Amino acid sequence: MGHRQKNLEPLSKFEWTIMNRIWEKGRQTAREVMEALPVEHQRAYTTIQTYLERLVEKGYLQKEKLGLVNFYTATVNRSSVVEGATSHFVNQVFGGSASRLAAFLLPNINLQPEDILVIRQMLKEAEDQNG
């Protein structure tokens, strides 16, 4: 599985649902993807096929035909796609500013004590790296 390429189009919400399934389970058929979707994401078989083909065209999946069955495999790893999507979001919404993102998130989420410890450790590591 390769790294995220800069020219990949962003994923739609439903494409994320499909990709998460494939990242979790590996190589899948359209039927396997369809049957594994939560009730709120159920779609017709032909709709799933269309989305899978679109993901092949976008470069996120590769298709392998064995007999009459198409198998779909991710061509990019999840962490690379998440990193790209997150960077795009932070740049678009917060002008690339991590502090503006944090200022928005902190009052709007329910931080647990262990979350605070992890964040403190991450900040300390970032501080140590940047001098």
Secondary structure, DSSP 4 states (H G I P E B T S, - for coil): -BPPPTTPPPPPHHHHHHHHHHHHH-SEEHHHHHHHS-GGG---HHHHHHHHHHHHHHTSEEEEEETTEEEEEESB-HHHHHHHHHHHHHHHHHTT-HHHHHHHHGGGS---HHHHHHHHHHHHHHHHHH-
